[in-house]
Amino acid sequence: RIIEFTRGVGEIFFIPLFFVWVGASFDFYALKDMGMLVLLFVPMALIGKVIGCSLGAKISKFKTRDALAVGIGMMPRMEVALVVVTTEISMGIFSDALAHQILAATILLVIISSILTPILLKIVKEKSSTSQEG
Protein backbone atom coordinates (compact mmCIF):
# COMPACT_ATOMS: atom_id res chain seq x y z
CA ARG A 1 0.00 0.00 0.00
CA ILE A 2 2.87 2.37 0.76
CA ILE A 3 4.40 1.81 -2.67
CA GLU A 4 1.04 2.41 -4.38
CA PHE A 5 0.53 5.60 -2.37
CA THR A 6 4.05 6.83 -3.13
CA ARG A 7 3.64 6.06 -6.84
CA GLY A 8 0.33 7.93 -6.87
CA VAL A 9 1.84 10.99 -5.19
CA GLY A 10 4.74 10.92 -7.66
CA GLU A 11 2.47 10.68 -10.69
CA ILE A 12 0.05 13.32 -9.48
CA PHE A 13 2.44 15.82 -7.90
CA PHE A 14 6.18 15.31 -8.38
CA ILE A 15 6.34 14.32 -12.05
CA PRO A 16 4.29 17.30 -13.28
CA LEU A 17 6.27 19.51 -10.90
CA PHE A 18 9.51 18.28 -12.49
CA PHE A 19 8.32 19.24 -15.98
CA VAL A 20 7.14 22.64 -14.73
CA TRP A 21 10.57 23.18 -13.17
CA VAL A 22 12.34 22.16 -16.39
CA GLY A 23 10.14 24.53 -18.40
CA ALA A 24 10.78 27.35 -15.94
CA SER A 25 14.52 26.68 -16.18
CA PHE A 26 14.43 27.14 -19.95
CA ASP A 27 16.63 30.05 -20.96
CA PHE A 28 15.52 31.53 -24.28
CA TYR A 29 18.75 33.53 -24.48
CA ALA A 30 20.72 30.28 -24.60
CA LEU A 31 19.16 29.58 -28.01
CA LYS A 32 20.90 32.51 -29.69
CA ASP A 33 24.40 31.10 -29.09
CA MET A 34 23.63 27.49 -29.94
CA GLY A 35 23.86 27.52 -33.75
CA MET A 36 26.04 24.51 -34.52
CA LEU A 37 24.99 22.57 -31.41
CA VAL A 38 21.35 22.64 -32.50
CA LEU A 39 22.19 21.97 -36.14
CA LEU A 40 24.04 18.81 -35.12
CA PHE A 41 22.22 17.69 -31.99
CA VAL A 42 18.57 17.86 -33.03
CA PRO A 43 18.77 16.01 -36.39
CA MET A 44 21.20 13.41 -35.03
CA ALA A 45 18.99 12.71 -32.02
CA LEU A 46 15.84 12.40 -34.13
CA ILE A 47 17.45 10.28 -36.84
CA GLY A 48 19.15 8.08 -34.24
CA LYS A 49 15.85 7.49 -32.46
CA VAL A 50 14.03 6.62 -35.70
CA ILE A 51 16.79 4.32 -36.97
CA GLY A 52 17.28 2.56 -33.63
CA CYS A 53 13.59 1.90 -33.03
CA SER A 54 12.93 1.01 -36.68
CA LEU A 55 15.77 -1.53 -36.64
CA GLY A 56 14.37 -3.09 -33.50
CA ALA A 57 10.95 -3.36 -35.11
CA LYS A 58 12.46 -4.75 -38.33
CA ILE A 59 14.38 -7.40 -36.37
CA SER A 60 11.04 -8.29 -34.76
CA LYS A 61 9.71 -9.08 -38.26
CA PHE A 62 7.72 -5.88 -38.84
CA LYS A 63 7.20 -4.82 -42.44
CA THR A 64 9.53 -1.99 -43.47
CA ARG A 65 6.84 0.70 -43.45
CA ASP A 66 5.45 -0.50 -40.12
CA ALA A 67 8.97 -0.54 -38.66
CA LEU A 68 9.45 3.04 -39.85
CA ALA A 69 6.14 4.00 -38.23
CA VAL A 70 7.36 2.49 -34.94
CA GLY A 71 10.59 4.48 -35.19
CA ILE A 72 8.76 7.72 -35.92
CA GLY A 73 6.21 7.00 -33.21
CA MET A 74 8.98 6.70 -30.63
CA MET A 75 10.55 10.08 -31.48
CA PRO A 76 8.74 12.21 -28.90
CA ARG A 77 9.62 9.94 -25.98
CA MET A 78 12.18 12.41 -24.67
CA GLU A 79 11.27 12.73 -21.00
CA VAL A 80 14.20 10.44 -20.19
CA ALA A 81 16.53 12.86 -22.01
CA LEU A 82 15.20 15.70 -19.87
CA VAL A 83 15.76 13.69 -16.69
CA VAL A 84 19.33 12.78 -17.72
CA VAL A 85 20.23 16.35 -18.72
CA THR A 86 18.78 17.91 -15.56
CA THR A 87 20.54 15.30 -13.41
CA GLU A 88 23.86 16.04 -15.11
CA ILE A 89 23.33 19.78 -14.66
CA SER A 90 22.46 19.39 -10.98
CA MET A 91 25.60 17.27 -10.49
CA GLY A 92 27.69 20.06 -12.02
CA ILE A 93 28.93 17.99 -14.96
CA PHE A 94 28.47 20.92 -17.37
CA SER A 95 29.66 24.48 -16.91
CA ASP A 96 26.91 27.04 -16.36
CA ALA A 97 26.79 28.41 -19.94
CA LEU A 98 27.05 24.96 -21.50
CA ALA A 99 24.42 23.62 -19.11
CA HIS A 100 21.90 26.22 -20.28
CA GLN A 101 22.69 25.47 -23.92
CA ILE A 102 22.32 21.71 -23.47
CA LEU A 103 19.07 22.09 -21.55
CA ALA A 104 17.73 24.50 -24.20
CA ALA A 105 18.77 22.12 -27.01
CA THR A 106 17.09 19.20 -25.26
CA ILE A 107 13.87 21.13 -24.69
CA LEU A 108 13.97 22.28 -28.32
CA LEU A 109 14.43 18.64 -29.34
CA VAL A 110 11.37 17.63 -27.31
CA ILE A 111 9.29 20.39 -28.92
CA ILE A 112 10.45 19.66 -32.49
CA SER A 113 9.96 15.91 -32.10
CA SER A 114 6.47 16.41 -30.68
CA ILE A 115 5.52 18.58 -33.66
CA LEU A 116 7.14 16.38 -36.33
CA THR A 117 5.86 13.01 -35.12
CA PRO A 118 2.18 13.29 -36.13
CA ILE A 119 3.13 14.88 -39.46
CA LEU A 120 5.61 12.12 -40.32
CA LEU A 121 3.26 9.37 -39.13
CA LYS A 122 0.53 10.75 -41.38
CA ILE A 123 2.92 10.74 -44.36
CA VAL A 124 3.99 7.14 -43.67
CA LYS A 125 0.36 6.07 -43.25
CA GLU A 126 -0.74 7.79 -46.48
CA LYS A 127 2.14 6.27 -48.46
CA SER A 128 1.32 2.89 -46.94
CA SER A 129 -2.34 3.24 -47.95
CA THR A 130 -1.42 4.28 -51.51
CA SER A 131 1.04 1.41 -51.92
CA GLN A 132 -1.57 -1.11 -50.71
CA GLU A 133 -4.21 0.22 -53.12
CA GLY A 134 -1.95 0.10 -56.16
C-alpha angles and dihedrals in degrees: 000000000000092000091049091049092047092048090050093051090048094050095044101039119008102042095051088043090055092054091046089052092049091049091048090050091056110118111205090192090063088067094066094063098042102082103132094028091059093041090056104030103048100048093040092050093048095044091045091052093048094046095045095048093040091053090050091051092046091051087052088060098258117154112258095254092045090049089052090050089053091051093049091044091056094053099093095051092106103130088102089056090053091050092049094047095047091047091051091048093049090050090054095242092139128049115249097260093043091046091057091047094049093047091048091048091049093049089047088051091053091050095046093046092049091052096043098046100073091042093051093043090053091051092049091047093049092048089047091051092048093048091050093050095050 
